[in-house]
Amino acid sequence: MLWSLIIGMLVVALGVPIGDFLYKKTKEEMKSGQRWFKIIVVTGLLGAIIAIFIRNDFLFFTFLFISIVTSRSLKR
């Protein structure tokens, strides 16, 4: 159980550099798709909250990873 949490946190932490890399490579798409990226971030956060309540670590880390990667492109 502890190992799965540690691995999940490491994967979520990788979302930051992956999000930065994707932003640098796809700047044109980021400008036109801002609305969709905001929807993806909100959906990912809602999915993570639901995953907490149903006690599913895999879904929690997956939705959190998606939210982090997407939000990195919105902050700029």
N, C-alpha and C positions, 0 to 999 in steps of 0.2 A: 504494500500500500504506500509506504513512504517513498519507494523508488519511483512509482508512477507519478507521484506528486512532484518529485524533483525533476524528472524528465519533462513533465508537462510545463513546469515553470521555465525550464531551459528553452523549450520550443517556443513558448510565448515570448520570452526575451529575444529570441531570434527575429521576431516580428518587426522590431525597430530597425535593424539594418536592412532587412528585406524590403520594408516599406520605403526606406530612403532610396534604396537602389532602384526600385520600380518607379519612384517619382522622377528620378534623374533620367531614366530611359524613356519615359512616356509623358513628357510635359504637355504635349499637345492634347492628349486625351484627357488629362486632368482638368484642363480649363473648361472643356465642353461638358464634362460629366460630373461637375461638382454636386449637383442635386442628387444624382444616383449614388455617389460615394457617401453622402450624408445619410441616405436611406440605408445603405449597407452597414454603416457604423451603428445606427440605431437598432437595426435588426439584429446585428451581432451582439450588442449589449443586452437586448431583451432575451435573446437565446441563451446567453450566459447566465442571466438571472433565473430563467426557467430551469436550466440545467442544475443550478444550485438546489432548487427546491425538489427536483426529482433525483438528486444525488447521483448525477452521472458526470464523473470527472472528465471523461473523454469529450463529451459534448461541450462542457464548460470551457476546456482549454481550446477546443476547436473554434468556438464562437469568439472567444477572447482574442485568439490569434488573428482571425479575420478582421475584427474591429481594430486591432492595433495596426495591422498592415495598411488598412484602408485609411485610418485616421492620420497616419504619417504623411499621406499625400495631401490631406486637407489643411494641415497646419501652415503650409507655405502659401 
